[in-house]
Amino acid sequence: MDVISIVITAIAALTAVGILYVNVKNRQDSRKQLKLSVKPNLWLNSVSQSNGYQRGSHFKGELNFDILNNGETATMLELKLNSNDVLLHNLHLPRDIENGGKWFFSSNTKGQKSVQSCEYEIDIIYSDKLENRYLSKIKGKGTYAKIVETSEIK
């Protein structure tokens, strides 16, 4: 083989590798764009306090959570509560929230603590139309709360 043939073969091999890389990169970009096109965008609109009710000798305060979806349809799958102060209710899961839709759920206090003193963490687990799963974590105390992180569950 002469030098020119070796150079031409090397250029052809490098070109093939470059084309393969571009095709893989384009496929990855297409998958990313597809995921973004169906991704829900949840946000915590508000947490409000209602007067609650008397149960025996204990007064039960109530927190009401208002979740909005500004993205594509979200299927709410599960709520995981980490709190010694409150109990969740009115979950009605699984449940779809369309773009622009709302979801309300509530919690009651467990003990004698004031609603405004109750601390909690709530993991909202949901999926999109392609069944990609996500977790949004709410952290709060009383009516002050926010979504502190949202991540995809692998």
Summary of the structure (lengths in Angstrom):
residues: 154
radius of gyration: 25.0
end to end distance: 50.9
largest distance: 97.6
contacts: 425
relative contact order: 0.18
helix: 25%
strand: 51%
